[in-house]
Amino acid sequence: MSTVLIDYSYPMMMAEKALHEAHQKLLFNQYDAAIEELLVAATEVKLAINSVNHMKERSNALRK
């Protein structure tokens, strides 16, 4: 059985970066660019959620 590394930290860092970029865009009234960054952030958060759910499932399976 091979081990698959599911990384939650990278998507979280990318979401944080995208949120920062969205904030910067909003400071200059670049609304469309801010929305694009927010969509990136939302996507990265979803990837992080999937990673954590996978970790949780593996943890529960090991306890059984």
PDBQT receptor file of N, H, CA, C and O in Angstrom, charges set to zero:
ATOM      1  N   MET A   1       0.853  -1.185   0.000  1.00  0.00    +0.000 N 
ATOM      2  CA  MET A   1       0.000   0.000   0.000  1.00  0.00    +0.000 C 
ATOM      3  C   MET A   1       0.892   1.238   0.000  1.00  0.00    +0.000 C 
ATOM      4  O   MET A   1       1.744   1.394   0.874  1.00  0.00    +0.000 OA
ATOM      5  N   SER A   2       0.697   2.103  -0.966  1.00  0.00    +0.000 N 
ATOM      6  H   SER A   2       0.005   1.977  -1.676  1.00  0.00    +0.000 HD
ATOM      7  CA  SER A   2       1.514   3.312  -1.058  1.00  0.00    +0.000 C 
ATOM      8  C   SER A   2       0.899   4.431  -0.223  1.00  0.00    +0.000 C 
ATOM      9  O   SER A   2      -0.317   4.499  -0.048  1.00  0.00    +0.000 OA
ATOM     10  N   THR A   3       1.749   5.293   0.280  1.00  0.00    +0.000 N 
ATOM     11  H   THR A   3       2.738   5.238   0.138  1.00  0.00    +0.000 HD
ATOM     12  CA  THR A   3       1.307   6.424   1.070  1.00  0.00    +0.000 C 
ATOM     13  C   THR A   3       1.120   7.624   0.160  1.00  0.00    +0.000 C 
ATOM     14  O   THR A   3       2.015   7.992  -0.601  1.00  0.00    +0.000 OA
ATOM     15  N   VAL A   4      -0.047   8.223   0.248  1.00  0.00    +0.000 N 
ATOM     16  H   VAL A   4      -0.774   7.925   0.866  1.00  0.00    +0.000 HD
ATOM     17  CA  VAL A   4      -0.349   9.418  -0.530  1.00  0.00    +0.000 C 
ATOM     18  C   VAL A   4      -0.327  10.601   0.418  1.00  0.00    +0.000 C 
ATOM     19  O   VAL A   4      -1.062  10.641   1.404  1.00  0.00    +0.000 OA
ATOM     20  N   LEU A   5       0.521  11.555   0.106  1.00  0.00    +0.000 N 
ATOM     21  H   LEU A   5       1.118  11.523  -0.695  1.00  0.00    +0.000 HD
ATOM     22  CA  LEU A   5       0.621  12.741   0.944  1.00  0.00    +0.000 C 
ATOM     23  C   LEU A   5      -0.474  13.730   0.558  1.00  0.00    +0.000 C 
ATOM     24  O   LEU A   5      -0.542  14.193  -0.580  1.00  0.00    +0.000 OA
ATOM     25  N   ILE A   6      -1.315  14.037   1.516  1.00  0.00    +0.000 N 
ATOM     26  H   ILE A   6      -1.259  13.660   2.440  1.00  0.00    +0.000 HD
ATOM     27  CA  ILE A   6      -2.366  15.030   1.316  1.00  0.00    +0.000 C 
ATOM     28  C   ILE A   6      -1.962  16.253   2.136  1.00  0.00    +0.000 C 
ATOM     29  O   ILE A   6      -1.975  16.222   3.367  1.00  0.00    +0.000 OA
ATOM     30  N   ASP A   7      -1.610  17.310   1.449  1.00  0.00    +0.000 N 
ATOM     31  H   ASP A   7      -1.600  17.336   0.449  1.00  0.00    +0.000 HD
ATOM     32  CA  ASP A   7      -1.086  18.502   2.110  1.00  0.00    +0.000 C 
ATOM     33  C   ASP A   7      -2.185  19.535   2.270  1.00  0.00    +0.000 C 
ATOM     34  O   ASP A   7      -2.787  19.976   1.291  1.00  0.00    +0.000 OA
ATOM     35  N   TYR A   8      -2.439  19.916   3.506  1.00  0.00    +0.000 N 
ATOM     36  H   TYR A   8      -1.950  19.559   4.302  1.00  0.00    +0.000 HD
ATOM     37  CA  TYR A   8      -3.421  20.957   3.776  1.00  0.00    +0.000 C 
ATOM     38  C   TYR A   8      -2.763  22.336   3.873  1.00  0.00    +0.000 C 
ATOM     39  O   TYR A   8      -3.421  23.354   3.656  1.00  0.00    +0.000 OA
ATOM     40  N   SER A   9      -1.469  22.371   4.200  1.00  0.00    +0.000 N 
ATOM     41  H   SER A   9      -0.935  21.544   4.377  1.00  0.00    +0.000 HD
ATOM     42  CA  SER A   9      -0.830  23.654   4.476  1.00  0.00    +0.000 C 
ATOM     43  C   SER A   9      -0.640  24.509   3.227  1.00  0.00    +0.000 C 
ATOM     44  O   SER A   9      -0.815  25.726   3.277  1.00  0.00    +0.000 OA
ATOM     45  N   TYR A  10      -0.286  23.884   2.112  1.00  0.00    +0.000 N 
ATOM     46  H   TYR A  10      -0.144  22.895   2.071  1.00  0.00    +0.000 HD
ATOM     47  CA  TYR A  10      -0.070  24.665   0.888  1.00  0.00    +0.000 C 
ATOM     48  C   TYR A  10      -1.340  25.384   0.436  1.00  0.00    +0.000 C 
ATOM     49  O   TYR A  10      -1.293  26.585   0.173  1.00  0.00    +0.000 OA
ATOM     50  N   PRO A  11      -2.483  24.681   0.336  1.00  0.00    +0.000 N 
ATOM     51  CA  PRO A  11      -3.692  25.428  -0.058  1.00  0.00    +0.000 C 
ATOM     52  C   PRO A  11      -4.073  26.522   0.937  1.00  0.00    +0.000 C 
ATOM     53  O   PRO A  11      -4.613  27.557   0.545  1.00  0.00    +0.000 OA
ATOM     54  N   MET A  12      -3.795  26.298   2.218  1.00  0.00    +0.000 N 
ATOM     55  H   MET A  12      -3.357  25.457   2.536  1.00  0.00    +0.000 HD
ATOM     56  CA  MET A  12      -4.098  27.340   3.201  1.00  0.00    +0.000 C 
ATOM     57  C   MET A  12      -3.217  28.567   2.988  1.00  0.00    +0.000 C 
ATOM     58  O   MET A  12      -3.689  29.700   3.087  1.00  0.00    +0.000 OA
ATOM     59  N   MET A  13      -1.936  28.340   2.696  1.00  0.00    +0.000 N 
ATOM     60  H   MET A  13      -1.553  27.420   2.616  1.00  0.00    +0.000 HD
ATOM     61  CA  MET A  13      -1.037  29.469   2.432  1.00  0.00    +0.000 C 
ATOM     62  C   MET A  13      -1.443  30.202   1.157  1.00  0.00    +0.000 C 
ATOM     63  O   MET A  13      -1.382  31.430   1.099  1.00  0.00    +0.000 OA
ATOM     64  N   MET A  14      -1.858  29.449   0.135  1.00  0.00    +0.000 N 
ATOM     65  H   MET A  14      -1.907  28.452   0.182  1.00  0.00    +0.000 HD
ATOM     66  CA  MET A  14      -2.275  30.075  -1.115  1.00  0.00    +0.000 C 
ATOM     67  C   MET A  14      -3.581  30.854  -0.929  1.00  0.00    +0.000 C 
ATOM     68  O   MET A  14      -3.765  31.906  -1.540  1.00  0.00    +0.000 OA
ATOM     69  N   ALA A  15      -4.479  30.346  -0.094  1.00  0.00    +0.000 N 
ATOM     70  H   ALA A  15      -4.329  29.491   0.403  1.00  0.00    +0.000 HD
ATOM     71  CA  ALA A  15      -5.721  31.074   0.200  1.00  0.00    +0.000 C 
ATOM     72  C   ALA A  15      -5.405  32.380   0.918  1.00  0.00    +0.000 C 
ATOM     73  O   ALA A  15      -5.974  33.427   0.611  1.00  0.00    +0.000 OA
ATOM     74  N   GLU A  16      -4.496  32.301   1.873  1.00  0.00    +0.000 N 
ATOM     75  H   GLU A  16      -4.034  31.450   2.123  1.00  0.00    +0.000 HD
ATOM     76  CA  GLU A  16      -4.095  33.513   2.601  1.00  0.00    +0.000 C 
ATOM     77  C   GLU A  16      -3.484  34.540   1.650  1.00  0.00    +0.000 C 
ATOM     78  O   GLU A  16      -3.780  35.732   1.736  1.00  0.00    +0.000 OA
ATOM     79  N   LYS A  17      -2.637  34.071   0.751  1.00  0.00    +0.000 N 
ATOM     80  H   LYS A  17      -2.396  33.103   0.681  1.00  0.00    +0.000 HD
ATOM     81  CA  LYS A  17      -2.012  34.962  -0.231  1.00  0.00    +0.000 C 
ATOM     82  C   LYS A  17      -3.074  35.600  -1.135  1.00  0.00    +0.000 C 
ATOM     83  O   LYS A  17      -3.026  36.800  -1.407  1.00  0.00    +0.000 OA
ATOM     84  N   ALA A  18      -4.023  34.795  -1.593  1.00  0.00    +0.000 N 
ATOM     85  H   ALA A  18      -4.062  33.820  -1.372  1.00  0.00    +0.000 HD
ATOM     86  CA  ALA A  18      -5.073  35.313  -2.473  1.00  0.00    +0.000 C 
ATOM     87  C   ALA A  18      -5.951  36.334  -1.750  1.00  0.00    +0.000 C 
ATOM     88  O   ALA A  18      -6.372  37.326  -2.345  1.00  0.00    +0.000 OA
ATOM     89  N   LEU A  19      -6.222  36.093  -0.478  1.00  0.00    +0.000 N 
ATOM     90  H   LEU A  19      -5.880  35.287   0.006  1.00  0.00    +0.000 HD
ATOM     91  CA  LEU A  19      -7.004  37.065   0.298  1.00  0.00    +0.000 C 
ATOM     92  C   LEU A  19      -6.243  38.378   0.446  1.00  0.00    +0.000 C 
ATOM     93  O   LEU A  19      -6.826  39.458   0.354  1.00  0.00    +0.000 OA
ATOM     94  N   HIS A  20      -4.959  38.275   0.672  1.00  0.00    +0.000 N 
ATOM     95  H   HIS A  20      -4.486  37.397   0.746  1.00  0.00    +0.000 HD
ATOM     96  CA  HIS A  20      -4.134  39.484   0.756  1.00  0.00    +0.000 C 
ATOM     97  C   HIS A  20      -4.163  40.245  -0.576  1.00  0.00    +0.000 C 
ATOM     98  O   HIS A  20      -4.316  41.466  -0.608  1.00  0.00    +0.000 OA
ATOM     99  N   GLU A  21      -4.013  39.498  -1.666  1.00  0.00    +0.000 N 
ATOM    100  H   GLU A  21      -3.888  38.506  -1.640  1.00  0.00    +0.000 HD
ATOM    101  CA  GLU A  21      -4.039  40.127  -2.985  1.00  0.00    +0.000 C 
ATOM    102  C   GLU A  21      -5.397  40.771  -3.257  1.00  0.00    +0.000 C 
ATOM    103  O   GLU A  21      -5.462  41.860  -3.829  1.00  0.00    +0.000 OA
ATOM    104  N   ALA A  22      -6.473  40.113  -2.855  1.00  0.00    +0.000 N 
ATOM    105  H   ALA A  22      -6.421  39.229  -2.390  1.00  0.00    +0.000 HD
ATOM    106  CA  ALA A  22      -7.812  40.686  -3.039  1.00  0.00    +0.000 C 
ATOM    107  C   ALA A  22      -7.931  41.996  -2.264  1.00  0.00    +0.000 C 
ATOM    108  O   ALA A  22      -8.477  42.977  -2.769  1.00  0.00    +0.000 OA
ATOM    109  N   HIS A  23      -7.423  42.003  -1.055  1.00  0.00    +0.000 N 
ATOM    110  H   HIS A  23      -6.980  41.206  -0.646  1.00  0.00    +0.000 HD
ATOM    111  CA  HIS A  23      -7.450  43.223  -0.244  1.00  0.00    +0.000 C 
ATOM    112  C   HIS A  23      -6.688  44.350  -0.940  1.00  0.00    +0.000 C 
ATOM    113  O   HIS A  23      -7.158  45.487  -0.991  1.00  0.00    +0.000 OA
ATOM    114  N   GLN A  24      -5.518  44.028  -1.471  1.00  0.00    +0.000 N 
ATOM    115  H   GLN A  24      -5.136  43.105  -1.430  1.00  0.00    +0.000 HD
ATOM    116  CA  GLN A  24      -4.721  45.039  -2.171  1.00  0.00    +0.000 C 
ATOM    117  C   GLN A  24      -5.471  45.579  -3.386  1.00  0.00    +0.000 C 
ATOM    118  O   GLN A  24      -5.457  46.784  -3.640  1.00  0.00    +0.000 OA
ATOM    119  N   LYS A  25      -6.123  44.696  -4.134  1.00  0.00    +0.000 N 
ATOM    120  H   LYS A  25      -6.134  43.717  -3.928  1.00  0.00    +0.000 HD
ATOM    121  CA  LYS A  25      -6.886  45.123  -5.315  1.00  0.00    +0.000 C 
ATOM    122  C   LYS A  25      -8.031  46.050  -4.903  1.00  0.00    +0.000 C 
ATOM    123  O   LYS A  25      -8.312  47.043  -5.574  1.00  0.00    +0.000 OA
ATOM    124  N   LEU A  26      -8.684  45.713  -3.796  1.00  0.00    +0.000 N 
ATOM    125  H   LEU A  26      -8.456  44.907  -3.251  1.00  0.00    +0.000 HD
ATOM    126  CA  LEU A  26      -9.807  46.536  -3.347  1.00  0.00    +0.000 C 
ATOM    127  C   LEU A  26      -9.360  47.926  -2.902  1.00  0.00    +0.000 C 
ATOM    128  O   LEU A  26     -10.107  48.893  -3.051  1.00  0.00    +0.000 OA
ATOM    129  N   LEU A  27      -8.172  48.030  -2.370  1.00  0.00    +0.000 N 
ATOM    130  H   LEU A  27      -7.566  47.245  -2.249  1.00  0.00    +0.000 HD
ATOM    131  CA  LEU A  27      -7.655  49.345  -1.982  1.00  0.00    +0.000 C 
ATOM    132  C   LEU A  27      -7.544  50.295  -3.173  1.00  0.00    +0.000 C 
ATOM    133  O   LEU A  27      -7.588  51.516  -3.019  1.00  0.00    +0.000 OA
ATOM    134  N   PHE A  28      -7.397  49.708  -4.366  1.00  0.00    +0.000 N 
ATOM    135  H   PHE A  28      -7.361  48.717  -4.491  1.00  0.00    +0.000 HD
ATOM    136  CA  PHE A  28      -7.285  50.506  -5.591  1.00  0.00    +0.000 C 
ATOM    137  C   PHE A  28      -8.538  50.407  -6.467  1.00  0.00    +0.000 C 
ATOM    138  O   PHE A  28      -8.505  50.696  -7.663  1.00  0.00    +0.000 OA
ATOM    139  N   ASN A  29      -9.642  49.991  -5.839  1.00  0.00    +0.000 N 
ATOM    140  H   ASN A  29      -9.669  49.756  -4.868  1.00  0.00    +0.000 HD
ATOM    141  CA  ASN A  29     -10.940  49.896  -6.532  1.00  0.00    +0.000 C 
ATOM    142  C   ASN A  29     -10.896  48.989  -7.753  1.00  0.00    +0.000 C 
ATOM    143  O   ASN A  29     -11.635  49.207  -8.713  1.00  0.00    +0.000 OA
ATOM    144  N   GLN A  30     -10.054  47.996  -7.726  1.00  0.00    +0.000 N 
ATOM    145  H   GLN A  30      -9.454  47.819  -6.946  1.00  0.00    +0.000 HD
ATOM    146  CA  GLN A  30      -9.970  47.015  -8.817  1.00  0.00    +0.000 C 
ATOM    147  C   GLN A  30     -10.882  45.837  -8.473  1.00  0.00    +0.000 C 
ATOM    148  O   GLN A  30     -10.419  44.762  -8.091  1.00  0.00    +0.000 OA
ATOM    149  N   TYR A  31     -12.163  46.060  -8.615  1.00  0.00    +0.000 N 
ATOM    150  H   TYR A  31     -12.539  46.933  -8.925  1.00  0.00    +0.000 HD
ATOM    151  CA  TYR A  31     -13.161  45.117  -8.139  1.00  0.00    +0.000 C 
ATOM    152  C   TYR A  31     -13.133  43.780  -8.865  1.00  0.00    +0.000 C 
ATOM    153  O   TYR A  31     -13.228  42.732  -8.226  1.00  0.00    +0.000 OA
ATOM    154  N   ASP A  32     -13.006  43.797 -10.180  1.00  0.00    +0.000 N 
ATOM    155  H   ASP A  32     -12.928  44.648 -10.699  1.00  0.00    +0.000 HD
ATOM    156  CA  ASP A  32     -12.979  42.537 -10.929  1.00  0.00    +0.000 C 
ATOM    157  C   ASP A  32     -11.754  41.706 -10.567  1.00  0.00    +0.000 C 
ATOM    158  O   ASP A  32     -11.846  40.488 -10.417  1.00  0.00    +0.000 OA
ATOM    159  N   ALA A  33     -10.618  42.361 -10.429  1.00  0.00    +0.000 N 
ATOM    160  H   ALA A  33     -10.543  43.351 -10.550  1.00  0.00    +0.000 HD
ATOM    161  CA  ALA A  33      -9.395  41.647 -10.042  1.00  0.00    +0.000 C 
ATOM    162  C   ALA A  33      -9.526  41.098  -8.627  1.00  0.00    +0.000 C 
ATOM    163  O   ALA A  33      -9.040  40.004  -8.341  1.00  0.00    +0.000 OA
ATOM    164  N   ALA A  34     -10.170  41.838  -7.750  1.00  0.00    +0.000 N 
ATOM    165  H   ALA A  34     -10.565  42.727  -7.983  1.00  0.00    +0.000 HD
ATOM    166  CA  ALA A  34     -10.389  41.369  -6.375  1.00  0.00    +0.000 C 
ATOM    167  C   ALA A  34     -11.281  40.144  -6.359  1.00  0.00    +0.000 C 
ATOM    168  O   ALA A  34     -11.034  39.198  -5.611  1.00  0.00    +0.000 OA
ATOM    169  N   ILE A  35     -12.317  40.159  -7.182  1.00  0.00    +0.000 N 
ATOM    170  H   ILE A  35     -12.518  40.927  -7.790  1.00  0.00    +0.000 HD
ATOM    171  CA  ILE A  35     -13.211  39.000  -7.268  1.00  0.00    +0.000 C 
ATOM    172  C   ILE A  35     -12.441  37.776  -7.755  1.00  0.00    +0.000 C 
ATOM    173  O   ILE A  35     -12.642  36.675  -7.244  1.00  0.00    +0.000 OA
ATOM    174  N   GLU A  36     -11.572  37.959  -8.729  1.00  0.00    +0.000 N 
ATOM    175  H   GLU A  36     -11.410  38.854  -9.144  1.00  0.00    +0.000 HD
ATOM    176  CA  GLU A  36     -10.753  36.843  -9.225  1.00  0.00    +0.000 C 
ATOM    177  C   GLU A  36      -9.898  36.264  -8.097  1.00  0.00    +0.000 C 
ATOM    178  O   GLU A  36      -9.798  35.045  -7.958  1.00  0.00    +0.000 OA
ATOM    179  N   GLU A  37      -9.294  37.118  -7.308  1.00  0.00    +0.000 N 
ATOM    180  H   GLU A  37      -9.376  38.108  -7.421  1.00  0.00    +0.000 HD
ATOM    181  CA  GLU A  37      -8.469  36.654  -6.192  1.00  0.00    +0.000 C 
ATOM    182  C   GLU A  37      -9.319  35.941  -5.140  1.00  0.00    +0.000 C 
ATOM    183  O   GLU A  37      -8.890  34.945  -4.559  1.00  0.00    +0.000 OA
ATOM    184  N   LEU A  38     -10.511  36.450  -4.902  1.00  0.00    +0.000 N 
ATOM    185  H   LEU A  38     -10.860  37.260  -5.375  1.00  0.00    +0.000 HD
ATOM    186  CA  LEU A  38     -11.405  35.810  -3.940  1.00  0.00    +0.000 C 
ATOM    187  C   LEU A  38     -11.845  34.429  -4.417  1.00  0.00    +0.000 C 
ATOM    188  O   LEU A  38     -12.014  33.514  -3.612  1.00  0.00    +0.000 OA
ATOM    189  N   LEU A  39     -12.029  34.282  -5.719  1.00  0.00    +0.000 N 
ATOM    190  H   LEU A  39     -11.892  35.026  -6.373  1.00  0.00    +0.000 HD
ATOM    191  CA  LEU A  39     -12.356  32.962  -6.271  1.00  0.00    +0.000 C 
ATOM    192  C   LEU A  39     -11.196  31.991  -6.095  1.00  0.00    +0.000 C 
ATOM    193  O   LEU A  39     -11.398  30.813  -5.800  1.00  0.00    +0.000 OA
ATOM    194  N   VAL A  40      -9.988  32.495  -6.278  1.00  0.00    +0.000 N 
ATOM    195  H   VAL A  40      -9.824  33.452  -6.517  1.00  0.00    +0.000 HD
ATOM    196  CA  VAL A  40      -8.795  31.665  -6.035  1.00  0.00    +0.000 C 
ATOM    197  C   VAL A  40      -8.767  31.246  -4.567  1.00  0.00    +0.000 C 
ATOM    198  O   VAL A  40      -8.532  30.078  -4.254  1.00  0.00    +0.000 OA
ATOM    199  N   ALA A  41      -9.004  32.193  -3.676  1.00  0.00    +0.000 N 
ATOM    200  H   ALA A  41      -9.195  33.141  -3.930  1.00  0.00    +0.000 HD
ATOM    201  CA  ALA A  41      -8.998  31.895  -2.244  1.00  0.00    +0.000 C 
ATOM    202  C   ALA A  41     -10.045  30.832  -1.899  1.00  0.00    +0.000 C 
ATOM    203  O   ALA A  41      -9.769  29.905  -1.138  1.00  0.00    +0.000 OA
ATOM    204  N   ALA A  42     -11.235  30.974  -2.460  1.00  0.00    +0.000 N 
ATOM    205  H   ALA A  42     -11.458  31.727  -3.078  1.00  0.00    +0.000 HD
ATOM    206  CA  ALA A  42     -12.308  30.010  -2.187  1.00  0.00    +0.000 C 
ATOM    207  C   ALA A  42     -11.927  28.616  -2.678  1.00  0.00    +0.000 C 
ATOM    208  O   ALA A  42     -12.201  27.620  -2.007  1.00  0.00    +0.000 OA
ATOM    209  N   THR A  43     -11.306  28.549  -3.831  1.00  0.00    +0.000 N 
ATOM    210  H   THR A  43     -11.084  29.357  -4.376  1.00  0.00    +0.000 HD
ATOM    211  CA  THR A  43     -10.869  27.264  -4.383  1.00  0.00    +0.000 C 
ATOM    212  C   THR A  43      -9.808  26.629  -3.488  1.00  0.00    +0.000 C 
ATOM    213  O   THR A  43      -9.862  25.432  -3.205  1.00  0.00    +0.000 OA
ATOM    214  N   GLU A  44      -8.857  27.423  -3.049  1.00  0.00    +0.000 N 
ATOM    215  H   GLU A  44      -8.812  28.395  -3.279  1.00  0.00    +0.000 HD
ATOM    216  CA  GLU A  44      -7.799  26.910  -2.183  1.00  0.00    +0.000 C 
ATOM    217  C   GLU A  44      -8.364  26.448  -0.834  1.00  0.00    +0.000 C 
ATOM    218  O   GLU A  44      -7.912  25.440  -0.290  1.00  0.00    +0.000 OA
ATOM    219  N   VAL A  45      -9.336  27.167  -0.299  1.00  0.00    +0.000 N 
ATOM    220  H   VAL A  45      -9.703  27.985  -0.742  1.00  0.00    +0.000 HD
ATOM    221  CA  VAL A  45      -9.966  26.752   0.956  1.00  0.00    +0.000 C 
ATOM    222  C   VAL A  45     -10.669  25.412   0.768  1.00  0.00    +0.000 C 
ATOM    223  O   VAL A  45     -10.609  24.553   1.647  1.00  0.00    +0.000 OA
ATOM    224  N   LYS A  46     -11.328  25.229  -0.357  1.00  0.00    +0.000 N 
ATOM    225  H   LYS A  46     -11.377  25.927  -1.071  1.00  0.00    +0.000 HD
ATOM    226  CA  LYS A  46     -11.993  23.947  -0.632  1.00  0.00    +0.000 C 
ATOM    227  C   LYS A  46     -10.970  22.814  -0.697  1.00  0.00    +0.000 C 
ATOM    228  O   LYS A  46     -11.223  21.722  -0.189  1.00  0.00    +0.000 OA
ATOM    229  N   LEU A  47      -9.828  23.064  -1.314  1.00  0.00    +0.000 N 
ATOM    230  H   LEU A  47      -9.623  23.951  -1.728  1.00  0.00    +0.000 HD
ATOM    231  CA  LEU A  47      -8.772  22.046  -1.348  1.00  0.00    +0.000 C 
ATOM    232  C   LEU A  47      -8.276  21.728   0.061  1.00  0.00    +0.000 C 
ATOM    233  O   LEU A  47      -8.026  20.567   0.383  1.00  0.00    +0.000 OA
ATOM    234  N   ALA A  48      -8.134  22.740   0.889  1.00  0.00    +0.000 N 
ATOM    235  H   ALA A  48      -8.337  23.684   0.627  1.00  0.00    +0.000 HD
ATOM    236  CA  ALA A  48      -7.696  22.514   2.271  1.00  0.00    +0.000 C 
ATOM    237  C   ALA A  48      -8.743  21.710   3.042  1.00  0.00    +0.000 C 
ATOM    238  O   ALA A  48      -8.394  20.814   3.810  1.00  0.00    +0.000 OA
ATOM    239  N   ILE A  49     -10.007  22.023   2.842  1.00  0.00    +0.000 N 
ATOM    240  H   ILE A  49     -10.290  22.752   2.218  1.00  0.00    +0.000 HD
ATOM    241  CA  ILE A  49     -11.085  21.271   3.504  1.00  0.00    +0.000 C 
ATOM    242  C   ILE A  49     -11.038  19.817   3.080  1.00  0.00    +0.000 C 
ATOM    243  O   ILE A  49     -11.163  18.921   3.914  1.00  0.00    +0.000 OA
ATOM    244  N   ASN A  50     -10.860  19.574   1.789  1.00  0.00    +0.000 N 
ATOM    245  H   ASN A  50     -10.759  20.302   1.111  1.00  0.00    +0.000 HD
ATOM    246  CA  ASN A  50     -10.769  18.196   1.304  1.00  0.00    +0.000 C 
ATOM    247  C   ASN A  50      -9.593  17.467   1.936  1.00  0.00    +0.000 C 
ATOM    248  O   ASN A  50      -9.706  16.295   2.294  1.00  0.00    +0.000 OA
ATOM    249  N   SER A  51      -8.478  18.149   2.074  1.00  0.00    +0.000 N 
ATOM    250  H   SER A  51      -8.386  19.101   1.784  1.00  0.00    +0.000 HD
ATOM    251  CA  SER A  51      -7.290  17.548   2.681  1.00  0.00    +0.000 C 
ATOM    252  C   SER A  51      -7.541  17.180   4.137  1.00  0.00    +0.000 C 
ATOM    253  O   SER A  51      -7.180  16.089   4.578  1.00  0.00    +0.000 OA
ATOM    254  N   VAL A  52      -8.152  18.082   4.872  1.00  0.00    +0.000 N 
ATOM    255  H   VAL A  52      -8.445  18.968   4.513  1.00  0.00    +0.000 HD
ATOM    256  CA  VAL A  52      -8.424  17.821   6.288  1.00  0.00    +0.000 C 
ATOM    257  C   VAL A  52      -9.444  16.693   6.441  1.00  0.00    +0.000 C 
ATOM    258  O   VAL A  52      -9.304  15.850   7.327  1.00  0.00    +0.000 OA
ATOM    259  N   ASN A  53     -10.452  16.672   5.599  1.00  0.00    +0.000 N 
ATOM    260  H   ASN A  53     -10.566  17.357   4.879  1.00  0.00    +0.000 HD
ATOM    261  CA  ASN A  53     -11.420  15.567   5.637  1.00  0.00    +0.000 C 
ATOM    262  C   ASN A  53     -10.736  14.237   5.364  1.00  0.00    +0.000 C 
ATOM    263  O   ASN A  53     -11.034  13.235   6.014  1.00  0.00    +0.000 OA
ATOM    264  N   HIS A  54      -9.825  14.228   4.411  1.00  0.00    +0.000 N 
ATOM    265  H   HIS A  54      -9.583  15.042   3.883  1.00  0.00    +0.000 HD
ATOM    266  CA  HIS A  54      -9.081  13.003   4.102  1.00  0.00    +0.000 C 
ATOM    267  C   HIS A  54      -8.251  12.566   5.311  1.00  0.00    +0.000 C 
ATOM    268  O   HIS A  54      -8.215  11.384   5.652  1.00  0.00    +0.000 OA
ATOM    269  N   MET A  55      -7.596  13.515   5.945  1.00  0.00    +0.000 N 
ATOM    270  H   MET A  55      -7.626  14.475   5.668  1.00  0.00    +0.000 HD
ATOM    271  CA  MET A  55      -6.805  13.208   7.143  1.00  0.00    +0.000 C 
ATOM    272  C   MET A  55      -7.702  12.648   8.249  1.00  0.00    +0.000 C 
ATOM    273  O   MET A  55      -7.332  11.692   8.932  1.00  0.00    +0.000 OA
ATOM    274  N   LYS A  56      -8.860  13.236   8.418  1.00  0.00    +0.000 N 
ATOM    275  H   LYS A  56      -9.161  14.013   7.864  1.00  0.00    +0.000 HD
ATOM    276  CA  LYS A  56      -9.808  12.797   9.440  1.00  0.00    +0.000 C 
ATOM    277  C   LYS A  56     -10.269  11.365   9.162  1.00  0.00    +0.000 C 
ATOM    278  O   LYS A  56     -10.323  10.538  10.072  1.00  0.00    +0.000 OA
ATOM    279  N   GLU A  57     -10.600  11.078   7.908  1.00  0.00    +0.000 N 
ATOM    280  H   GLU A  57     -10.556  11.750   7.168  1.00  0.00    +0.000 HD
ATOM    281  CA  GLU A  57     -11.042   9.733   7.535  1.00  0.00    +0.000 C 
ATOM    282  C   GLU A  57      -9.946   8.704   7.778  1.00  0.00    +0.000 C 
ATOM    283  O   GLU A  57     -10.216   7.610   8.273  1.00  0.00    +0.000 OA
ATOM    284  N   ARG A  58      -8.719   9.051   7.433  1.00  0.00    +0.000 N 
ATOM    285  H   ARG A  58      -8.500   9.940   7.030  1.00  0.00    +0.000 HD
ATOM    286  CA  ARG A  58      -7.598   8.132   7.663  1.00  0.00    +0.000 C 
ATOM    287  C   ARG A  58      -7.371   7.907   9.146  1.00  0.00    +0.000 C 
ATOM    288  O   ARG A  58      -7.086   6.789   9.575  1.00  0.00    +0.000 OA
ATOM    289  N   SER A  59      -7.497   8.967   9.925  1.00  0.00    +0.000 N 
ATOM    290  H   SER A  59      -7.729   9.875   9.576  1.00  0.00    +0.000 HD
ATOM    291  CA  SER A  59      -7.320   8.863  11.360  1.00  0.00    +0.000 C 
ATOM    292  C   SER A  59      -8.386   7.960  11.979  1.00  0.00    +0.000 C 
ATOM    293  O   SER A  59      -8.085   7.127  12.834  1.00  0.00    +0.000 OA
ATOM    294  N   ASN A  60      -9.619   8.133  11.547  1.00  0.00    +0.000 N 
ATOM    295  H   ASN A  60      -9.863   8.810  10.853  1.00  0.00    +0.000 HD
ATOM    296  CA  ASN A  60     -10.719   7.304  12.055  1.00  0.00    +0.000 C 
ATOM    297  C   ASN A  60     -10.541   5.849  11.638  1.00  0.00    +0.000 C 
ATOM    298  O   ASN A  60     -10.854   4.945  12.413  1.00  0.00    +0.000 OA
ATOM    299  N   ALA A  61     -10.043   5.609  10.428  1.00  0.00    +0.000 N 
ATOM    300  H   ALA A  61      -9.788   6.343   9.799  1.00  0.00    +0.000 HD
ATOM    301  CA  ALA A  61      -9.858   4.248   9.942  1.00  0.00    +0.000 C 
ATOM    302  C   ALA A  61      -8.764   3.535  10.743  1.00  0.00    +0.000 C 
ATOM    303  O   ALA A  61      -8.845   2.331  10.982  1.00  0.00    +0.000 OA
ATOM    304  N   LEU A  62      -7.756   4.281  11.148  1.00  0.00    +0.000 N 
ATOM    305  H   LEU A  62      -7.690   5.260  10.953  1.00  0.00    +0.000 HD
ATOM    306  CA  LEU A  62      -6.672   3.672  11.921  1.00  0.00    +0.000 C 
ATOM    307  C   LEU A  62      -7.122   3.290  13.323  1.00  0.00    +0.000 C 
ATOM    308  O   LEU A  62      -6.557   2.376  13.924  1.00  0.00    +0.000 OA
ATOM    309  N   ARG A  63      -8.118   3.969  13.848  1.00  0.00    +0.000 N 
ATOM    310  H   ARG A  63      -8.577   4.711  13.360  1.00  0.00    +0.000 HD
ATOM    311  CA  ARG A  63      -8.607   3.685  15.188  1.00  0.00    +0.000 C 
ATOM    312  C   ARG A  63      -9.509   2.463  15.243  1.00  0.00    +0.000 C 
ATOM    313  O   ARG A  63      -9.690   1.867  16.304  1.00  0.00    +0.000 OA
ATOM    314  N   LYS A  64     -10.078   2.088  14.095  1.00  0.00    +0.000 N 
ATOM    315  H   LYS A  64      -9.931   2.572  13.233  1.00  0.00    +0.000 HD
ATOM    316  CA  LYS A  64     -11.022   0.965  14.071  1.00  0.00    +0.000 C 
ATOM    317  C   LYS A  64     -10.328  -0.356  14.066  1.00  0.00    +0.000 C 
ATOM    318  O   LYS A  64     -10.984  -1.397  14.046  1.00  0.00    +0.000 OA
TER     319      LYS A  64
